[in-house]
Amino acid sequence: MASDEVEVQTSTTEDCNLRRRQKSDKDGAEHKAEEDPSVERNFEGQRVPPWREQLTARALVVSFLLSVMFSVIVMKLNLTTGIIPSLNVAAGLLGFFFVKLWTKALEHIGLLRTPFTRQENTVIQTCVVAAYGLAFSGGFGSYLFGMSAKIAAQATEQNDAQNIKDPSLGWMIGFMFVVSFLGLFSLVALRKIMIIDYKLIYPSGTATAYLINGFHTSQGEKLAKRQVWMLGKCFIGSFLWGFFQWFYTAGNDCGFTAFPTLGLKAYENSFYFDFSATYVGVGMICPYLVNVSVLLGGILSWGIMWPLIDQQKGHWYPADIPQSSFHGLNGYKVFIGIAMILGDGLYNFLKVLRRTISTFIVAARKGSNTLPITDNDTSATAFASYDDEKRTEVFLKDQIPLWVAYVGYVVIAIIAIVTLPHIFPPLKWHFILVAYVIAPVLAFCNAYGCGLTDWSLASTYGKLAIFVVGAWAGSAHGGVLAGLAACGVMMSIVSTASDLMQDFKTGYLTLASPRSMFVSQVIGTSMGCVIGPCIFWLFIKAFKDIGTSGSQYPAPYAIIYRNMAILGVDGFSSLPKHCLTLCYIFFALAIIINLIRDISGKKIARYIPIPMAMAIPFYIGTYFAIDMFVGSAILFLWETVSKPKADAFAPAVASGLICGDGIWTLPQAVLALAQVKPPICMKFLSRNMNDKVDNFISSLY
């Protein structure tokens, strides 16, 4: 799930090249066996449990607990910067740990009846990912919160009653249930084609499967215990660090999060290290290029562009308008960032679409029923290995009837067409009907592209819906609210569809039944439909300044999405002077950078920044980029000292830092609701300001 709230899917080079090139001569199979030892022979003799036995009560209990934890983490990331790392590995790792702990305890007292299998581990991972995925695609930090009066007040335009929908627990849960299941039925009928016939890689799903397979061998279990122990220590340390920091945050701009580590002038321009364990961990998970791109974007915007544009106050825009107005500097920050995001998203969408069409054309010319997964791929004619035969046999055993997919899609679509206009009156039934007619095609493109590149373009389709439906509805008929709601409808379908295929790939490689995968996804989605809105509701009740620029939870993408919708219905007339020209330049720059990355070759491309990542700090600031860069530096030094240990334990350390700091948000929210305030305010002043404060205090006595 990678989008404007950038969710980074990471996997090692080995994971991305799991399917090595095979020879087509008679000795190819033997050479393949020597080069790529069989995974399934390690489990030979072990019984593959029926699909119902894979869905155990303990798996669902553990899934629920982990879903709450990961949803809190994702919600916090959504409402701060929107950079969300892949937590699949952490979900598989913690799922293994908790159930293993459970079974060991029962085994010790002689009550263990069902052993813990890799199929059950896969069910847990699938359920958790489905649940916390809705905390991301549910739009709580983007389109859904962008409907609120708080965000509308900051946009200054189209903030009338017909374009506002304030968050409420009831309608949010209802909306999630109406739109979140359709994607599960849109591509179920194509599961065999995508996984077996097309042989799509789905790198994250493949990496997770090999992780789970490794856990359930004797050697892998020992390594998993050490990884979990490392994760646990970092989890506790991160939680206690968050608790310690809380004591010093009694007022605004207090505490370690406002530490001017690079000086007060740099702090004014958001250049400082804020001691965030979360983003240090994110930096350890994200590729180096992502972290460097984010930092480069922060330097370009806050270090160069915004100070220069600020000097034009009174010339390019009025000097007496509020700092938050989008007719001033804030407008440049938001819309130039939007231009880069749209340019990057459009380029990648066209790139994936071209690749999809070209592979179909090549396959049609050759009369083949399989599609290549690389330009020189020969896997379509390769010998089937023992693993392939075993996995295909299990994958085709428990079929999901086609009528379930077709009937499910039609029934849910009818419910949505009837229900959604009551939740969002400007979103007319014919808008939804058109969206659901074309959604399966877009879902296929997204799932196919994700299988090739591990890059989901769900947010790109969502932004497309914003502009199309918003313009269709018009500014006089609630076009802003209609566009944001349509964005949610489209994003939910295409995102859930690609996630399901990713999980099918994981299940295929672990011999988990497709039926158990589908049921687990349904259960996880049901959990997420309740957990996500409840956690978001807790956030907005506990933190009163949520969604306000400069606050602890600024929810930057909420205002960005709302301004996209305003742009869709109003046009560009409201932008400050030269803003549109700069938007054109940066839109083109994003496309040019991507083009250079693609034509320069892999060796050079790894040094060329990613426009999507560069655009993130344009509105938010640079502080989190420094946190992530520190995480990268830690990982780089660790790899320099001992690369094998870094490869084995860095994901566990990063996950522990993220999870501990994320879970601290829950007790912090409870303390805020109970009106328990920190006792100390740690604030930093310049020498001259400190002298004035001392003199003022002295004058009182």
ROLOMAR-269221 format. One record per residue (C-alpha): residue in three letters; residue number from 0; x, y, z. Coordinates in steps of 0.02 Angstrom, whole numbers, plus 50000, padded with zeros to 5 digits. Example, Ala and Ser with C-alpha at 12.3 -4.5 7.8 and 13.67 -1.06 7.14 Angstrom:
<sites>
  type  seq     px     py     pz
   ALA    0  50615  49775  50390
   SER    1  50684  49947  50357
</sites>
This chain:
<sites>
  type  seq     px     py     pz
   MET    0  50000  50000  50000
   ALA    1  50105  50146  49938
   SER    2  50022  50311  49910
   ASP    3  50030  50497  49947
   GLU    4  50024  50448  50129
   VAL    5  50176  50351  50078
   GLU    6  50173  50173  50135
   VAL    7  50343  50098  50097
   GLN    8  50346  49914  50052
   THR    9  50522  49845  50083
   SER   10  50599  49680  50041
   THR   11  50776  49619  50019
   THR   12  50859  49592  49851
   GLU   13  50848  49406  49880
   ASP   14  50660  49418  49907
   CYS   15  50637  49515  49746
   ASN   16  50735  49386  49647
   LEU   17  50661  49228  49722
   ARG   18  50616  49161  49550
   ARG   19  50786  49140  49467
   ARG   20  50800  49120  49280
   GLN   21  50776  48937  49232
   LYS   22  50846  48846  49081
   SER   23  50729  48766  48954
   ASP   24  50838  48615  48909
   LYS   25  50810  48441  48978
   ASP   26  50935  48464  49120
   GLY   27  50853  48627  49176
   ALA   28  50752  48550  49316
   GLU   29  50905  48466  49395
   HIS   30  51007  48626  49384
   LYS   31  50863  48723  49463
   ALA   32  50853  48599  49606
   GLU   33  51038  48622  49644
   GLU   34  51030  48812  49630
   ASP   35  50866  48837  49724
   PRO   36  50840  48703  49857
   SER   37  50661  48651  49888
   VAL   38  50569  48737  50030
   GLU   39  50425  48614  50037
   ARG   40  50539  48463  50061
   ASN   41  50582  48535  50232
   PHE   42  50398  48510  50277
   GLU   43  50378  48342  50192
   GLY   44  50279  48223  50300
   GLN   45  50190  48364  50392
   ARG   46  50002  48365  50374
   VAL   47  49925  48515  50290
   PRO   48  49773  48556  50398
   PRO   49  49603  48583  50314
   TRP   50  49552  48763  50291
   ARG   51  49436  48764  50442
   GLU   52  49577  48705  50557
   GLN   53  49685  48850  50496
   LEU   54  49556  48973  50565
   THR   55  49580  48940  50750
   ALA   56  49507  49038  50895
   ARG   57  49680  49078  50963
   ALA   58  49732  49147  50793
   LEU   59  49583  49264  50789
   VAL   60  49613  49323  50969
   VAL   61  49795  49360  50932
   SER   62  49744  49443  50768
   PHE   63  49624  49559  50859
   LEU   64  49755  49613  50987
   LEU   65  49887  49643  50854
   SER   66  49759  49734  50745
   VAL   67  49726  49858  50885
   MET   68  49911  49886  50912
   PHE   69  49955  49909  50728
   SER   70  49801  50017  50696
   VAL   71  49858  50137  50833
   ILE   72  50030  50145  50754
   VAL   73  49964  50175  50578
   MET   74  49840  50305  50642
   LYS   75  49978  50400  50728
   LEU   76  50085  50396  50571
   ASN   77  49935  50449  50466
   LEU   78  49903  50601  50575
   THR   79  50084  50657  50587
   THR   80  50174  50639  50420
   GLY   81  50084  50502  50324
   ILE   82  50242  50398  50298
   ILE   83  50192  50219  50340
   PRO   84  50318  50076  50327
   SER   85  50267  49899  50288
   LEU   86  50223  49812  50451
   ASN   87  50194  49640  50372
   VAL   88  50356  49571  50443
   ALA   89  50315  49634  50618
   ALA   90  50139  49560  50604
   GLY   91  50208  49389  50554
   LEU   92  50343  49398  50687
   LEU   93  50229  49447  50832
   GLY   94  50094  49326  50774
   PHE   95  50222  49186  50783
   PHE   96  50281  49243  50955
   PHE   97  50111  49258  51039
   VAL   98  50038  49096  50974
   LYS   99  50200  49003  51008
   LEU  100  50196  49069  51186
   TRP  101  50015  49011  51199
   THR  102  50050  48836  51133
   LYS  103  50207  48815  51240
   ALA  104  50107  48856  51396
   LEU  105  49970  48732  51351
   GLU  106  50099  48601  51304
   HIS  107  50184  48624  51473
   ILE  108  50024  48584  51566
   GLY  109  49975  48446  51445
   LEU  110  49823  48532  51367
   LEU  111  49890  48566  51193
   ARG  112  49778  48485  51063
   THR  113  49822  48576  50902
   PRO  114  50002  48618  50854
   PHE  115  50046  48790  50786
   THR  116  50069  48781  50597
   ARG  117  50135  48901  50466
   GLN  118  49961  48904  50389
   GLU  119  49890  48971  50553
   ASN  120  50033  49098  50560
   THR  121  49984  49154  50384
   VAL  122  49803  49174  50436
   ILE  123  49856  49288  50579
   GLN  124  49966  49394  50468
   THR  125  49828  49409  50338
   CYS  126  49697  49458  50466
   VAL  127  49809  49589  50548
   VAL  128  49862  49668  50383
   ALA  129  49680  49677  50325
   ALA  130  49629  49763  50488
   TYR  131  49768  49891  50503
   GLY  132  49760  49922  50315
   LEU  133  49592  50007  50342
   ALA  134  49672  50128  50465
   PHE  135  49770  50184  50312
   SER  136  49648  50169  50166
   GLY  137  49501  50224  50275
   GLY  138  49560  50403  50248
   PHE  139  49566  50452  50432
   GLY  140  49717  50559  50396
   SER  141  49666  50612  50221
   TYR  142  49499  50615  50129
   LEU  143  49385  50570  50275
   PHE  144  49459  50697  50397
   GLY  145  49467  50820  50252
   MET  146  49277  50826  50256
   SER  147  49275  50900  50432
   ALA  148  49235  51080  50480
   LYS  149  49406  51099  50563
   ILE  150  49498  51063  50400
   ALA  151  49370  51161  50297
   ALA  152  49402  51315  50405
   GLN  153  49587  51307  50360
   ALA  154  49550  51294  50174
   THR  155  49446  51457  50180
   GLU  156  49344  51405  50027
   GLN  157  49197  51288  49999
   ASN  158  49171  51274  50187
   ASP  159  48983  51284  50177
   ALA  160  48868  51156  50256
   GLN  161  48844  51049  50099
   ASN  162  49033  51022  50085
   ILE  163  49064  50977  50267
   LYS  164  49041  50812  50358
   ASP  165  49109  50808  50535
   PRO  166  49176  50642  50601
   SER  167  49051  50537  50698
   LEU  168  49082  50361  50759
   GLY  169  48916  50295  50691
   TRP  170  48928  50351  50510
   MET  171  49115  50314  50500
   ILE  172  49089  50132  50550
   GLY  173  48941  50118  50431
   PHE  174  49042  50194  50289
   MET  175  49186  50074  50320
   PHE  176  49071  49923  50314
   VAL  177  48987  49982  50155
   VAL  178  49145  50018  50052
   SER  179  49279  49902  50123
   PHE  180  49218  49731  50065
   LEU  181  49187  49763  49881
   GLY  182  49371  49749  49837
   LEU  183  49377  49574  49912
   PHE  184  49250  49512  49784
   SER  185  49313  49610  49633
   LEU  186  49463  49498  49593
   VAL  187  49428  49334  49682
   ALA  188  49384  49253  49516
   LEU  189  49557  49298  49449
   ARG  190  49660  49224  49592
   LYS  191  49721  49074  49490
   ILE  192  49764  49182  49341
   MET  193  49862  49309  49443
   ILE  194  49956  49186  49556
   ILE  195  49980  49029  49450
   ASP  196  49956  49077  49267
   TYR  197  50037  49249  49267
   LYS  198  50161  49198  49405
   LEU  199  50163  49374  49476
   ILE  200  50296  49399  49610
   TYR  201  50211  49512  49741
   PRO  202  50379  49544  49827
   SER  203  50309  49591  49999
   GLY  204  50192  49441  50002
   THR  205  50334  49328  49947
   ALA  206  50454  49399  50077
   THR  207  50325  49374  50215
   ALA  208  50294  49195  50159
   TYR  209  50478  49151  50165
   LEU  210  50490  49231  50336
   ILE  211  50345  49123  50399
   ASN  212  50416  48966  50317
   GLY  213  50582  49002  50401
   PHE  214  50501  49023  50572
   HIS  215  50425  48850  50565
   THR  216  50585  48755  50530
   SER  217  50694  48709  50680
   GLN  218  50834  48830  50634
   GLY  219  50713  48969  50588
   GLU  220  50623  48954  50754
   LYS  221  50783  48988  50850
   LEU  222  50817  49144  50748
   ALA  223  50636  49200  50768
   LYS  224  50652  49190  50958
   ARG  225  50806  49301  50955
   GLN  226  50719  49423  50839
   VAL  227  50566  49432  50951
   TRP  228  50676  49457  51104
   MET  229  50763  49602  51017
   LEU  230  50595  49674  50964
   GLY  231  50530  49659  51142
   LYS  232  50678  49752  51217
   CYS  233  50662  49894  51092
   PHE  234  50473  49897  51117
   ILE  235  50492  49922  51305
   GLY  236  50631  50050  51284
   SER  237  50531  50149  51158
   PHE  238  50375  50145  51267
   LEU  239  50471  50206  51420
   TRP  240  50556  50342  51318
   GLY  241  50386  50406  51261
   PHE  242  50327  50403  51443
   PHE  243  50483  50499  51499
   GLN  244  50460  50632  51365
   TRP  245  50279  50660  51418
   PHE  246  50333  50738  51585
   TYR  247  50412  50886  51494
   THR  248  50266  50933  51380
   ALA  249  50156  51041  51494
   GLY  250  50132  51178  51364
   ASN  251  50146  51221  51181
   ASP  252  50318  51197  51101
   CYS  253  50381  51107  51255
   GLY  254  50481  50948  51277
   PHE  255  50603  50848  51173
   THR  256  50490  50862  51021
   ALA  257  50534  51048  51017
   PHE  258  50721  51026  51048
   PRO  259  50820  51150  50938
   THR  260  50960  51026  50907
   LEU  261  51029  51124  50757
   GLY  262  51001  51298  50829
   LEU  263  50852  51412  50854
   LYS  264  50855  51484  50677
   ALA  265  50855  51309  50603
   TYR  266  50715  51262  50724
   GLU  267  50608  51406  50656
   ASN  268  50625  51326  50485
   SER  269  50584  51151  50553
   PHE  270  50764  51087  50547
   TYR  271  50788  50991  50709
   PHE  272  50795  50815  50780
   ASP  273  50640  50786  50886
   PHE  274  50694  50621  50967
   SER  275  50550  50523  50890
   ALA  276  50578  50336  50912
   THR  277  50441  50306  50783
   TYR  278  50527  50395  50640
   VAL  279  50700  50332  50685
   GLY  280  50623  50159  50667
   VAL  281  50538  50208  50504
   GLY  282  50706  50267  50440
   MET  283  50782  50097  50479
   ILE  284  50646  50008  50379
   CYS  285  50633  50126  50230
   PRO  286  50763  50112  50091
   TYR  287  50906  50237  50100
   LEU  288  50844  50323  49942
   VAL  289  50674  50361  50020
   ASN  290  50754  50440  50174
   VAL  291  50877  50542  50072
   SER  292  50737  50598  49954
   VAL  293  50632  50658  50100
   LEU  294  50779  50754  50175
   LEU  295  50821  50829  50005
   GLY  296  50640  50885  49984
   GLY  297  50647  50968  50155
   ILE  298  50807  51061  50113
   LEU  299  50738  51117  49944
   SER  300  50575  51181  50017
   TRP  301  50608  51243  50195
   GLY  302  50792  51282  50169
   ILE  303  50780  51373  50001
   MET  304  50608  51401  49924
   TRP  305  50499  51456  50071
   PRO  306  50624  51584  50138
   LEU  307  50640  51658  49962
   ILE  308  50450  51663  49934
   ASP  309  50426  51738  50108
   GLN  310  50533  51885  50053
   GLN  311  50400  51921  49920
   LYS  312  50268  51954  50052
   GLY  313  50172  52107  49998
   HIS  314  50216  52079  49815
   TRP  315  50160  51903  49772
   TYR  316  50029  51895  49908
   PRO  317  49956  52012  50041
   ALA  318  50065  52041  50194
   ASP  319  49921  52058  50316
   ILE  320  49834  51890  50290
   PRO  321  49843  51751  50423
   GLN  322  49990  51631  50413
   SER  323  49869  51485  50388
   SER  324  49784  51564  50236
   PHE  325  49805  51474  50070
   HIS  326  49811  51643  49983
   GLY  327  49985  51666  50057
   LEU  328  50142  51563  50087
   ASN  329  50038  51416  50146
   GLY  330  49961  51404  49973
   TYR  331  50132  51381  49894
   LYS  332  50177  51247  50021
   VAL  333  50021  51143  49990
   PHE  334  49992  51161  49803
   ILE  335  50173  51140  49747
   GLY  336  50177  50981  49852
   ILE  337  50014  50924  49771
   ALA  338  50088  50957  49599
   MET  339  50237  50844  49634
   ILE  340  50125  50708  49706
   LEU  341  50010  50714  49555
   GLY  342  50156  50714  49433
   ASP  343  50236  50563  49515
   GLY  344  50071  50471  49530
   LEU  345  50022  50505  49348
   TYR  346  50190  50446  49283
   ASN  347  50186  50284  49383
   PHE  348  50005  50252  49335
   LEU  349  50044  50270  49149
   LYS  350  50201  50166  49170
   VAL  351  50108  50021  49252
   LEU  352  49965  50036  49127
   ARG  353  50086  50031  48979
   ARG  354  50174  49881  49052
   THR  355  50010  49790  49082
   ILE  356  49948  49822  48904
   SER  357  50115  49776  48825
   THR  358  50124  49609  48917
   PHE  359  49949  49566  48857
   ILE  360  49997  49610  48678
   VAL  361  50157  49505  48687
   ALA  362  50061  49358  48759
   ALA  363  49925  49372  48627
   ARG  364  50051  49374  48485
   LYS  365  50137  49219  48553
   GLY  366  49972  49132  48583
   SER  367  50024  49106  48764
   ASN  368  49909  49102  48914
   THR  369  50044  49168  49032
   LEU  370  50120  49339  49047
   PRO  371  50305  49380  49070
   ILE  372  50355  49456  49235
   THR  373  50515  49536  49169
   ASP  374  50573  49587  48997
   ASN  375  50680  49430  48977
   ASP  376  50577  49311  49082
   THR  377  50569  49129  49027
   SER  378  50471  49060  49172
   ALA  379  50320  49025  49062
   THR  380  50411  48880  48982
   ALA  381  50512  48825  49132
   PHE  382  50499  48656  49213
   ALA  383  50379  48646  49360
   SER  384  50476  48613  49519
   TYR  385  50422  48504  49664
   ASP  386  50376  48660  49761
   ASP  387  50271  48729  49617
   GLU  388  50176  48565  49597
   LYS  389  50143  48549  49783
   ARG  390  50087  48729  49803
   THR  391  49977  48727  49649
   GLU  392  49893  48568  49709
   VAL  393  49849  48646  49877
   PHE  394  49803  48814  49802
   LEU  395  49677  48736  49684
   LYS  396  49605  48618  49813
   ASP  397  49490  48734  49912
   GLN  398  49406  48836  49778
   ILE  399  49300  48988  49815
   PRO  400  49144  48969  49706
   LEU  401  49134  49099  49569
   TRP  402  48952  49135  49608
   VAL  403  49008  49194  49782
   ALA  404  49119  49325  49702
   TYR  405  48990  49383  49574
   VAL  406  48841  49384  49691
   GLY  407  48944  49462  49831
   TYR  408  49003  49604  49719
   VAL  409  48829  49642  49651
   VAL  410  48744  49634  49822
   ILE  411  48872  49745  49908
   ALA  412  48869  49867  49760
   ILE  413  48679  49881  49773
   ILE  414  48691  49911  49961
   ALA  415  48822  50046  49933
   ILE  416  48723  50132  49794
   VAL  417  48571  50140  49909
   THR  418  48663  50184  50069
   LEU  419  48803  50305  50026
   PRO  420  48691  50447  49961
   HIS  421  48609  50449  50133
   ILE  422  48780  50469  50217
   PHE  423  48843  50594  50087
   PRO  424  48696  50680  50000
   PRO  425  48804  50761  49863
   LEU  426  48868  50588  49811
   LYS  427  48725  50538  49696
   TRP  428  48684  50357  49659
   HIS  429  48738  50368  49476
   PHE  430  48912  50427  49529
   ILE  431  48931  50269  49633
   LEU  432  48860  50158  49496
   VAL  433  48988  50221  49369
   ALA  434  49128  50198  49496
   TYR  435  49078  50018  49531
   VAL  436  49064  49977  49345
   ILE  437  49243  50031  49309
   ALA  438  49317  49982  49479
   PRO  439  49358  49799  49436
   VAL  440  49463  49856  49288
   LEU  441  49558  49980  49395
   ALA  442  49574  49851  49534
   PHE  443  49650  49729  49410
   CYS  444  49775  49860  49348
   ASN  445  49824  49902  49526
   ALA  446  49840  49720  49580
   TYR  447  49939  49676  49424
   GLY  448  50055  49825  49444
   CYS  449  50079  49785  49628
   GLY  450  50124  49606  49581
   LEU  451  50257  49671  49462
   THR  452  50329  49816  49561
   ASP  453  50264  49801  49741
   TRP  454  50197  49978  49719
   SER  455  50012  50009  49749
   LEU  456  49936  50159  49661
   ALA  457  49773  50159  49759
   SER  458  49790  50343  49805
   THR  459  49815  50389  49622
   TYR  460  49647  50312  49579
   GLY  461  49574  50402  49730
   LYS  462  49638  50570  49670
   LEU  463  49569  50533  49497
   ALA  464  49398  50504  49577
   ILE  465  49413  50669  49672
   PHE  466  49436  50770  49513
   VAL  467  49312  50676  49404
   VAL  468  49167  50664  49528
   GLY  469  49203  50835  49603
   ALA  470  49193  50920  49432
   TRP  471  49042  50813  49386
   ALA  472  48946  50865  49543
   GLY  473  49000  51048  49531
   SER  474  49038  51176  49665
   ALA  475  48855  51225  49685
   HIS  476  48803  51047  49727
   GLY  477  48928  50993  49858
   GLY  478  49065  50943  49736
   VAL  479  49202  50948  49868
   LEU  480  49113  50825  49983
   ALA  481  49061  50716  49836
   GLY  482  49239  50709  49771
   LEU  483  49312  50662  49941
   ALA  484  49181  50527  49967
   ALA  485  49211  50457  49793
   CYS  486  49396  50453  49832
   GLY  487  49358  50341  49981
   VAL  488  49250  50225  49876
   MET  489  49382  50203  49741
   MET  490  49532  50191  49858
   SER  491  49448  50057  49963
   ILE  492  49411  49947  49813
   VAL  493  49580  49952  49726
   SER  494  49681  49947  49887
   THR  495  49588  49798  49961
   ALA  496  49597  49703  49797
   SER  497  49786  49716  49784
   ASP  498  49805  49673  49970
   LEU  499  49701  49516  49943
   MET  500  49810  49459  49797
   GLN  501  49965  49494  49901
   ASP  502  49893  49382  50037
   PHE  503  49847  49247  49911
   LYS  504  50030  49246  49858
   THR  505  50084  49225  50039
   GLY  506  49958  49085  50062
   TYR  507  50014  49001  49901
   LEU  508  50195  48995  49963
   THR  509  50148  48931  50137
   LEU  510  50017  48803  50080
   ALA  511  49879  48902  50164
   SER  512  49708  48873  50089
   PRO  513  49638  49013  49978
   ARG  514  49474  48988  50069
   SER  515  49553  49018  50239
   MET  516  49644  49169  50166
   PHE  517  49482  49242  50101
   VAL  518  49387  49212  50263
   SER  519  49533  49284  50363
   GLN  520  49532  49438  50252
   VAL  521  49344  49458  50280
   ILE  522  49365  49441  50469
   GLY  523  49513  49560  50471
   THR  524  49417  49687  50367
   SER  525  49270  49674  50487
   MET  526  49387  49706  50633
   GLY  527  49464  49855  50543
   CYS  528  49293  49930  50506
   VAL  529  49267  49948  50694
   ILE  530  49444  49967  50761
   GLY  531  49498  50105  50640
   PRO  532  49352  50225  50673
   CYS  533  49360  50194  50861
   ILE  534  49546  50234  50870
   PHE  535  49522  50389  50762
   TRP  536  49379  50443  50875
   LEU  537  49492  50420  51026
   PHE  538  49625  50530  50944
   ILE  539  49508  50674  50901
   LYS  540  49430  50670  51076
   ALA  541  49597  50661  51167
   PHE  542  49697  50786  51063
   LYS  543  49597  50944  51034
   ASP  544  49721  51024  50913
   ILE  545  49724  50875  50795
   GLY  546  49724  50933  50615
   THR  547  49801  51103  50658
   SER  548  49961  51151  50570
   GLY  549  50110  51149  50690
   SER  550  50023  51038  50817
   GLN  551  50076  50864  50874
   TYR  552  49954  50787  50749
   PRO  553  49938  50907  50601
   ALA  554  49855  50779  50484
   PRO  555  49938  50862  50334
   TYR  556  49855  50757  50201
   ALA  557  49681  50804  50261
   ILE  558  49705  50984  50203
   ILE  559  49797  50925  50046
   TYR  560  49653  50813  49995
   ARG  561  49524  50947  50031
   ASN  562  49619  51071  49925
   MET  563  49628  50943  49785
   ALA  564  49439  50933  49792
   ILE  565  49423  51124  49792
   LEU  566  49541  51133  49644
   GLY  567  49433  51004  49555
   VAL  568  49273  51107  49570
   ASP  569  49340  51287  49572
   GLY  570  49491  51285  49458
   PHE  571  49653  51382  49487
   SER  572  49586  51559  49506
   SER  573  49608  51565  49695
   LEU  574  49796  51527  49699
   PRO  575  49921  51664  49747
   LYS  576  50032  51747  49617
   HIS  577  50153  51634  49520
   CYS  578  50092  51483  49621
   LEU  579  50015  51401  49468
   THR  580  50175  51427  49368
   LEU  581  50277  51345  49506
   CYS  582  50151  51202  49513
   TYR  583  50174  51171  49326
   ILE  584  50363  51172  49348
   PHE  585  50362  51048  49490
   PHE  586  50231  50937  49406
   ALA  587  50345  50927  49254
   LEU  588  50498  50905  49366
   ALA  589  50420  50752  49449
   ILE  590  50389  50673  49279
   ILE  591  50563  50716  49216
   ILE  592  50648  50645  49371
   ASN  593  50550  50483  49353
   LEU  594  50593  50474  49168
   ILE  595  50778  50497  49206
   ARG  596  50767  50362  49339
   ASP  597  50695  50239  49214
   ILE  598  50814  50273  49069
   SER  599  50975  50290  49170
   GLY  600  50989  50109  49226
   LYS  601  50983  50033  49400
   LYS  602  51160  50082  49451
   ILE  603  51126  50267  49423
   ALA  604  50941  50265  49469
   ARG  605  50979  50218  49649
   TYR  606  51058  50391  49670
   ILE  607  50913  50489  49592
   PRO  608  50782  50550  49719
   ILE  609  50600  50495  49720
   PRO  610  50481  50643  49685
   MET  611  50339  50573  49792
   ALA  612  50455  50564  49943
   MET  613  50527  50736  49907
   ALA  614  50353  50814  49910
   ILE  615  50308  50751  50085
   PRO  616  50403  50884  50188
   PHE  617  50347  51030  50079
   TYR  618  50198  51062  50194
   ILE  619  50244  50968  50353
   GLY  620  50423  51020  50384
   THR  621  50594  50937  50392
   TYR  622  50606  50876  50571
   PHE  623  50542  50700  50535
   ALA  624  50661  50687  50386
   ILE  625  50806  50713  50506
   ASP  626  50735  50577  50620
   MET  627  50725  50458  50472
   PHE  628  50900  50505  50416
   VAL  629  50965  50463  50590
   GLY  630  50879  50293  50573
   SER  631  50967  50268  50406
   ALA  632  51134  50317  50482
   ILE  633  51111  50190  50624
   LEU  634  51070  50053  50499
   PHE  635  51218  50101  50387
   LEU  636  51341  50094  50532
   TRP  637  51266  49929  50591
   GLU  638  51284  49854  50416
   THR  639  51464  49917  50409
   VAL  640  51507  49828  50572
   SER  641  51407  49667  50540
   LYS  642  51293  49655  50390
   PRO  643  51224  49480  50433
   LYS  644  51168  49539  50606
   ALA  645  51096  49698  50534
   ASP  646  50998  49601  50403
   ALA  647  50932  49481  50536
   PHE  648  50890  49602  50677
   ALA  649  50870  49779  50605
   PRO  650  50686  49749  50555
   ALA  651  50651  49686  50732
   VAL  652  50736  49838  50812
   ALA  653  50643  49957  50696
   SER  654  50476  49871  50728
   GLY  655  50506  49879  50916
   LEU  656  50543  50066  50910
   ILE  657  50387  50099  50805
   CYS  658  50272  49985  50907
   GLY  659  50329  50047  51079
   ASP  660  50310  50231  51035
   GLY  661  50146  50196  50946
   ILE  662  50070  50102  51092
   TRP  663  50121  50242  51212
   THR  664  49993  50347  51117
   LEU  665  49852  50247  51198
   PRO  666  49894  50287  51381
   GLN  667  49938  50465  51326
   ALA  668  49764  50483  51252
   VAL  669  49685  50412  51410
   LEU  670  49783  50536  51517
   ALA  671  49725  50678  51405
   LEU  672  49543  50623  51418
   ALA  673  49561  50613  51607
   GLN  674  49630  50792  51609
   VAL  675  49796  50733  51683
   LYS  676  49927  50858  51624
   PRO  677  50117  50843  51624
   PRO  678  50203  50933  51769
   ILE  679  50349  51016  51675
   CYS  680  50373  51124  51522
   MET  681  50546  51113  51446
   LYS  682  50567  51258  51326
   PHE  683  50719  51335  51241
   LEU  684  50749  51523  51226
   SER  685  50883  51631  51146
   ARG  686  51005  51721  51262
   ASN  687  50922  51890  51235
   MET  688  50747  51819  51264
   ASN  689  50807  51728  51419
   ASP  690  50876  51893  51490
   LYS  691  50708  51977  51460
   VAL  692  50616  51835  51545
   ASP  693  50734  51841  51695
   ASN  694  50714  52030  51710
   PHE  695  50525  52014  51700
   ILE  696  50522  51881  51836
   SER  697  50639  51983  51945
   SER  698  50524  52134  51928
   LEU  699  50381  52033  52005
   TYR  700  50473  52011  52170
</sites>
